Amino acid sequence: MSILILKIEYDGTNYGGWQIQPNAPSIQEEIEKVLSQLNGNHIGIVGAGRTDAGVHARGQVAHARLEKKFPVPENKIPYVLNSKLPDDIRIVDAKIVNFDFHARFDAIAREYSYTITKRQTVFDKYFTTLIRFKLDYDLLEKSAKIFTGKHDFTTFSKNNSETKDYTCNVKICKWKEVDDGIWRLQIRSDRFVYGMVRSVVGAMIDIARGKRTIKEVRQALKDCDRSKSSPLAPAKGLVLENISYPKKFHIF
């Protein structure tokens, strides 16, 4: 059995998230629909990250198990799929492999970015979060250190019946000013639990605006108590940037 691997980017503004759901359009559904039309039978895909409604991706990875030879040559798959997909979903790259691969379970790291701005324009309003209050950017940078390392992120996550372990090993968590008044968080971890990035961003913004202290948020993380979380940051500033896999797979 061959496996089709896709690298995908999308603007999540008009979707209920990555995963198929009954009451809203999804990225997964749109891609499966096109693949199934081309193949003549249903093809299901599995994504490495299940992004929420309004969240974007620059480096999502998904796989599909092919029961028969795919009718489009490997080098033409992005072009053919993109000609049929909505213009807010793009296939960046595609590979057909003959080894076992799982987009979600074989991933060894994931990386997200979150962008905030104090001067939003019409060109970035769906990809940045406008901050209308004054922030202490020194505190914003310092607050990121709270979340670096191996922690139980129960406090800064949404409850999910599928999640049994909320421990994540955050390798990188840092803010950088990328333009005047525009700050971007880079956060990389072996895994993320549901709602984690938006929750920690909400906490860091609370620190930077003087609503919470670093000491208080650090203790909240240790307490594993969701009542001590901060409001979730809006979805639109969040982008799934990259999924990393062991070198043996030689993909993307």
BELCOR-V476075 format. One record per pair of residues at least 4 apart in sequence whose C-alpha atoms are under 8 Angstrom apart, sorted by the first residue. I is the first residue (numbers start at 0). GAP is how many residues later the second one is. Records with the same first field share a line. If there is no record, write none. Layout:
I: GAP + GAP
This chain:
0: 64 + 65 + 66 + 67 + 97
1: 63 + 64 + 65 + 66 + 67 + 94 + 95 + 96 + 97
2: 60 + 61 + 62 + 63 + 93 + 94 + 95 + 96 + 97 + 98
3: 59 + 60 + 61 + 62 + 90 + 91 + 92 + 93
4: 56 + 57 + 58 + 59 + 89 + 90 + 91 + 92 + 98
5: 55 + 56 + 57 + 85 + 86 + 87 + 88 + 89
6: 52 + 53 + 54 + 55 + 84 + 85 + 86 + 87 + 245
7: 49 + 50 + 51 + 52 + 53 + 54 + 81 + 82 + 83 + 84 + 85
8: 47 + 48 + 49 + 50 + 51 + 80 + 81 + 82 + 83
9: 17 + 46 + 47 + 48 + 78 + 79 + 80
10: 43 + 44 + 45 + 46 + 77 + 78
11: 4 + 5 + 15 + 41 + 42 + 43 + 44 + 45 + 76 + 224
12: 40 + 41 + 42 + 43 + 113 + 223
13: 11 + 40
14: 9 + 10 + 11 + 12 + 38 + 39
15: 5 + 8 + 9 + 10 + 36 + 37 + 38
16: 8 + 9 + 10 + 33 + 34 + 35 + 36 + 37 + 38
17: 8 + 9 + 10 + 29 + 31 + 32 + 33 + 34 + 35
18: 7 + 8 + 9 + 10 + 31 + 32
19: 5 + 6 + 7 + 8 + 9
20: 4 + 5
24: 4 + 5
25: 4
26: 4 + 62
27: 4 + 17 + 19
28: 4
29: 4 + 55 + 56
30: 4 + 54
31: 4 + 10 + 11 + 12 + 13
32: 4 + 9
33: 4 + 47 + 50 + 51
34: 4 + 7 + 8 + 46
35: 4 + 5 + 6 + 7
36: 4 + 5
37: 33
38: 4 + 31 + 32
42: 21 + 22 + 23
43: 20 + 21
44: 17 + 18 + 19 + 20
45: 16 + 17 + 18 + 56 + 57 + 58
46: 13 + 14 + 15 + 16 + 56 + 57
47: 12 + 13 + 14 + 55 + 56 + 57 + 59 + 195
48: 11 + 12 + 55 + 191
50: 4 + 5 + 189
51: 183
52: 182
53: 181 + 182
54: 180 + 181 + 182 + 183 + 184 + 185
55: 71 + 180 + 182 + 183 + 184
56: 182 + 183 + 184
57: 181 + 182 + 183 + 184
58: 181 + 182 + 183 + 184
59: 180 + 181 + 182 + 183
60: 42 + 182
61: 41 + 42
62: 38 + 39 + 40
65: 4
71: 4 + 5 + 8
72: 4
73: 20 + 21 + 22
74: 19 + 20
75: 4
76: 4 + 16 + 17
77: 4 + 12 + 13 + 14 + 15 + 16
78: 4 + 12
79: 4
80: 4 + 10
81: 4 + 5 + 7 + 8 + 9
84: 4 + 5
92: 159
94: 156
100: 5
101: 4 + 5
102: 4
105: 139 + 140
106: 136 + 137 + 138 + 139
107: 82 + 83 + 135 + 136 + 137 + 138
108: 79 + 80 + 81 + 82 + 134 + 135 + 136
109: 78 + 79 + 80 + 81 + 82 + 130 + 131 + 132 + 133 + 134
110: 75 + 76 + 77 + 78 + 129 + 130 + 131 + 132
111: 74 + 75 + 76 + 85 + 126 + 127 + 128 + 129 + 130
112: 71 + 72 + 73 + 74 + 124 + 125 + 126 + 127 + 128
113: 14 + 70 + 71 + 72 + 87 + 123 + 124 + 125
114: 12 + 13 + 14 + 67 + 68 + 69 + 70 + 122 + 123
115: 12 + 13 + 14 + 15 + 66 + 67 + 68 + 121
116: 11 + 12 + 13 + 14 + 64 + 65 + 66
117: 12 + 13 + 14 + 63 + 64
118: 11 + 62 + 63
119: 4 + 5 + 8 + 9 + 10
120: 4
123: 4
124: 4 + 5
125: 110 + 111
126: 109 + 110 + 111
127: 108 + 109 + 110
128: 105 + 107 + 108
132: 76
133: 75
134: 5 + 70 + 73 + 74 + 75
135: 4 + 72 + 73 + 74
136: 4 + 71
137: 4 + 70
138: 4 + 68 + 69
139: 4 + 35 + 64 + 65 + 67 + 68
140: 4 + 33 + 34 + 35
141: 4
142: 4 + 61 + 64 + 65 + 71
143: 4 + 29 + 30 + 31 + 60
144: 28 + 29
145: 68 + 71 + 72
146: 4 + 23 + 26 + 53
147: 21 + 22 + 23 + 24 + 25
148: 20 + 21 + 22
149: 17 + 18 + 19 + 20
150: 16 + 17 + 18 + 19 + 70 + 71
151: 13 + 14 + 15 + 16 + 69 + 70 + 72
152: 4 + 13 + 14 + 15 + 40 + 43 + 68 + 71
153: 4 + 12 + 67 + 70 + 71 + 72
154: 65 + 66 + 68 + 69 + 70 + 71 + 72 + 73 + 74
155: 39 + 40 + 43 + 44 + 65 + 70 + 73 + 74
156: 36 + 37 + 38 + 39 + 42 + 69
157: 35 + 36 + 37 + 38
158: 4 + 35
159: 34
162: 30
165: 27
167: 21 + 22 + 23 + 24 + 25
168: 20 + 21 + 22
169: 17 + 18 + 19 + 20
170: 16 + 17 + 18 + 19
171: 14 + 15 + 16 + 17
172: 12 + 13 + 14 + 15
173: 11 + 12 + 13
174: 8 + 9 + 10 + 11
175: 7 + 8 + 9
176: 4 + 5 + 6 + 7
177: 4 + 5 + 6
178: 4
191: 4 + 5
194: 4 + 37
195: 4
196: 4
197: 4 + 34 + 35 + 36 + 37 + 40
198: 4 + 30 + 31 + 32 + 33 + 34
199: 4 + 30 + 32
200: 4 + 31 + 32
201: 4 + 28 + 29 + 30 + 31
202: 4 + 9 + 14 + 26 + 27 + 28
203: 4
204: 4
205: 4 + 5 + 6 + 24
206: 4 + 5 + 6 + 7
211: 4 + 5
212: 4
213: 4
214: 4
215: 4
216: 4
217: 4
218: 4
219: 4 + 5 + 8 + 9
220: 4
224: 4
233: 4
244: 4
245: 4
